[in-house]
Each structure stands twice: as structure tokens, then as C-alpha cells.
Amino acid sequence: MLNPLQKQRYGEDGYLVLPGFKAAREIDALRRRATQIVDAFDPGVGSGVFSTHSQGADAWFLGSAEAVRCFFEEEAFAADGRLRQPKALSINKIGHALHELDAVFAAFSHGPAWAELAADLGLAETQVWQSMFIFKQPGIGGEVRWHQDATFLHSEPVSVVGFWIALEDATVDNGCLWVAPGGHRGPLRQRFVRDGDTVRLVTLDDTPWPAPASARPLEVAAGTLVCLHGLLPHYSAPNRSPQSRHAYSLHAIDGRSRWSHDNWLRRSDVPRGFVSDPD
């Protein structure tokens, strides 16, 4: 799938942008299904708030590794605890096993194109550990600060790759991704470590996050896939615009590396790769 120049760019920059990876009809099906999941979501059964400003995690989050669960935006609630806007405009994301447990998401997340791409990026024995539908809601879409995916999905050696697909046009105005080209050659700065039902962020290296001047915005059209090396620093700003920025992401590792036992994400089995039968 990837030509030599694309492989070279990924090796040098730590990311790769692939326009037109998914067709409009596939994107529309995924967004419709996400809407159905949110419509059926009953916060009274269980819910949580997703925030990168907090290091804590509750049972709703920790139990989502093998489930399909909705998480609210941090700014979704008023001081009295009520939603400021309709539920459909209050959800930050759905995670974290959509690619395995939902038929529409499974169909979107599997296939030869995925498998070939993963192999070209160095994943010889792909294991897909996590999936997320990210809403980046208009007006209240939360900031995601500088981070590295290997902080949260660690293996030894580091092998995680993020696959981020724009489901709507992503711009600076509505909170597109920003990356630090070449930053994957730096150290892993932090680990998100779990001990029982307690999680904490552990500093491994004091190297500063990239300066704002070195960050590059990735303004991409719907259907574009962005591949992210697990050590690449990246972030997205809050969405204060009237336009949402829907995206879908998958994270995979190479099964030849060892999944770290103290990752927050715990499963009862080893996940399959991209060409596995989703049923």
C-alpha cells in the first residue's frame, strides 16, 4: 500500500497523512451508528467524564476495555449538574471496544487494506487494542494536551501506532490534530500506570514538550487517515467553533512486543488483528 517515499516520510516525521482512505458512504454509516449508540445511552446506568486535565479514572472508564461506553465532555455540565445542551451534543467520545463489539464499527475497522498498511508501518503481528469515536463537540470540544500514545498503550519495546480518521473536515478552527514532526525520535516522557483500580501518571523523562512554533497543524478532509508513531508528540486544541470535528481512532501494537502488565487497559484475551473476522 505504501510507496518507498511514504515509508521514508513516516520514518522521518513520525506521522503520515493518507487522503481518501475511507469513502463517504462508509463514513456516513459510522456516524449514523455513533448517533444511534448515543441516543440509546442511558446515563443513569453508568457514565463518566473524559478529561486530559485529570489523572484519575473511575470504574466506568476502567471497565471500558471490553465494552462500548459513552463519556461526557468536561464542559457539558452546568454548576447544578445538569447538561448545558442536549445529550447528543454533550458526549466527548465512545470507547473502547467498538471495533470488536459493534457490527458497523467492526466492518469499518477490518480488512486487507488495514492489514497491508499496518505491515508497511512495521506491525508484523498486529493486535488492535482500542477504538474510539471522538466527537469534538461544537463550542465545548475538550482540549487534548501534548501527549504520546505510548504513555497510555505501552509495550516493550514501544510499538503502538495510532490510526486516526477524520470523519468530518478537520481544521484549526474546529480542533484539528497538531504534531511535532520528528518528535518520535525523542524519549517517552510519561506512563499512565494502573495498580488495581488506581491509576497515576508517572514521569519518566523531563524533556519539555515541543515549543508551539515547532507544531504543525494537520488540516485534513473527511476520509483522511493519519498514522501516528507511538512516541510522536501530538495534541488538539479545544473546539470553540460551531462545527463539530468527528473522528475515529484505532490503536494497535506489534504482537512481537510485550504488552505492559500495568497499562490501564486490561482485557481477558489478546486482541486480533485487522484481517480477523470481526464476528
N, C-alpha and C positions, 0 to 999 in steps of 0.2 A: 504493500500500500504506500509506504513512504519511499520517496526517492532519496538518493545519497545526500542531496543538499538539505532536505528537510531533517534527515537524521543528524547532519552536521549542525544545523541550527539548534536543534533540541539539545545536543551535547554542549554547545557553546553558551546558549542563552538560558537553558533550564526550562523552557516552555516552547510550545509550538501551537500555532493557530491554523485550524483547518476549516475554511469556509465550506458551507454546503454539506456538512457531514450527515445531517438529517433533513428529510423532506418536510414540507409544510404539513402534509396530511398526518405524518407521524407526530409532529409537534402538537398539532391540534388535538389529536387523540389523547396525548399525555396530559395536556392542560385540562381537557374535559374531565378526565378521570380524577385529576387532583381536585377539581371543583366538587366532584361527587363525594370524594373522601371527606373534604372539609364540611360539606353540607350534612353528612351523616355523623360527623364528630360531635359527641356529647361531652362537653367539658365537665359535667357532673360525674362522669365515670372516672375521669382522671385527666390531668392536664399539667403543663409546665410552661415556663417562660424560657426562651433561649436568649442568652446574652453572652457576649465575649468579654464583658466587663467584670463578670463574676467567675470565680474559680470553683464554685460549688456545683453539685449535681444531685438531683433528687431521684427517688425510685422510678418516677415516670421516665426520666432520661436514661438511667442505668439499665432499665428493662427494655429499652427500645432496640437493642441489637438484633433481636429476632422478632420484631413487631413492626407495625405501621402505626405511628403515633404523631399527633399534631402538637406543635409548640407555638405559643403565642409570641408576638413581638413584645419587646421590653416596654415600649411606649404605648401599648394597646389599651392600657387601663387608666381610668381617671383616679383621683385621690380616694373616691369612695369604693373603689374596687370594681366598678362597672366598666364595660367596654366603651371606648370613646366612639367607636364606629361599628358597623356590622361585623359579625364573626368572620365572614369571608374576606374582609379587609384587615383582619387582625392577626392572622396566622403568619408566623415567621417561616416555618418550614414543616415538612412532613419527613419523618425518618424512622428507622434507618435500614429497613429490610424490604423496601418497595420492590427492588429488583428480583426478589425471590418469592414474595408472598402475594403480589398483585399481578394478575394476568396481563394487564395492559402495560404496566411498567416492565414486567419480565420480557415481553416481546420486544420492547424498545431497547432493552439493556443487553440482549444476547444476539449472537450471530457471527458469521465468519469475518465480517468487516472489523468488528470489535477485536476478535481474536488475532487477526493479522496485524492490526495496529498495535496491540499490546506486545506482541512478539517483536515488532520492529523497534519498540521503545525499550526492549531488554527484559521483558517479563516472560521468561521461558516456561514457567509453570504458574499461570495466572490464578490468583484467588481473589474474588471480588468480595470485600468485607463490608462495604457500606454504600448506601444510596440515600440521596436527599433531594426533595423538591423544594426549592428555595423561592419564596415569593417576592422578597424585597419590596414590601408594600409601599404604595404611594404615600408620601408625607411622613411615614413612621418607619420606613425600612431601616433596620438597625445597621450600625457600623460593624464591620468585621476588621479588627485591627491587624497590623502586621503579624503574620504567623507563618509557620512551616507545617505542612501536613504530617510530617514525620513526628511532630510533637504529640499528635493525638492518635496516630496509627503507626506505631513504631515496630520495626523488625530489625534483626541483627543478621547481616548488615542491612542498612536502610535500603528499602526497595519500593516503597509506596509511590504510586503515581496517581495523580488526580485527573479525572476526566470531567470537564465542566462544559456543559452545553447550554448556549443561550437559547431560550425558548421565546424570547422577545428581543428586539434590538436593545443592546446594552450600550449606554452612553455615559459620559462623565456626569451628565445631569441626573440620571436615574441610578447611579451607583455601580458602574462597571468595575471589573477587576483592574487592579494596578499591580504590576510586577516589578521586580528588581532584576533586570537581565544579568545573567551570570552569577547571581547571588547564591545559586545552589552549590557553588564551589566553596562556600563558607561553612562554618560549623553548624551543628544542630544546637540551638540556643536553649530550648526548654523541652521538658517531658511532662505530659499530663498523666499522672500516675494514680492508679487505683489500688486501694488496700481495703478489701471487703466492700463496704458501701460508702467509703470515704475516698474522695479524690483530692489531689493537690497538684499545683503547677510547680515543678522543680526546675531551678535554673542550672543548666549545665555549662554554659559559656556566656560571658558578659559582653560578647561582641555586640555593639549597638545595631539597632535596626537601620536599614538603609535611609539615607537622607532623602527628604522629599524631592529634591532636584534630580535624584537618580531613578525615581519611579517612572514607569511608563504605563499610561492608560491603555487598556485593550478595549477599544470601542468596536464591537462586532455585531453583525446582523444575526437575526434569528436563524437557527440551524447550524451555527458555527460551533465547532468543538475546540476547546482549549485544553491542551495536555500540560500538566504541571509536574515537574520533578518534586519529589517529596521534601527536598531541602530548599526549594526556591521560596524566598520571602515574597508574600503577596498579601493584598488587603483589598477591601472595598469600603468606600465612604458611605455615610447614611444617604438614604434616598429621600430628599425633601421635595422632589418633583411630583407632579400629578400623575405620572406614568409609572406603573409597576415595572419590575425587571425580573421576570420569571426565569429560572434556570434550573437545570437538573445536573446533579453531580454523582459520580461513582468513584470509589477509591479501591484500588487493587494493589496487592503485593505479589512478589515472586515467591512461590512456594518453596524455592530452594533456600530462602532466608528463614530465620526463626521468628515467628510471631511472638512478641514480648508478652510474658505472662501477666505483667502489671499494667497493660493497656486498659483503658476504661471499658472498651468494647469486649464483651465476653459472649462466646457462642458455645452451643452444645456440640457443634460439629465443625469441620473445616469447610469453608465455603467453596463453591465450584467456580469454574472459570467462565469466560464469555460464551463459549460454544456449548455449554451444558444445556440439556433440555430443561427449561425453566419449570416444567411440570414434574 
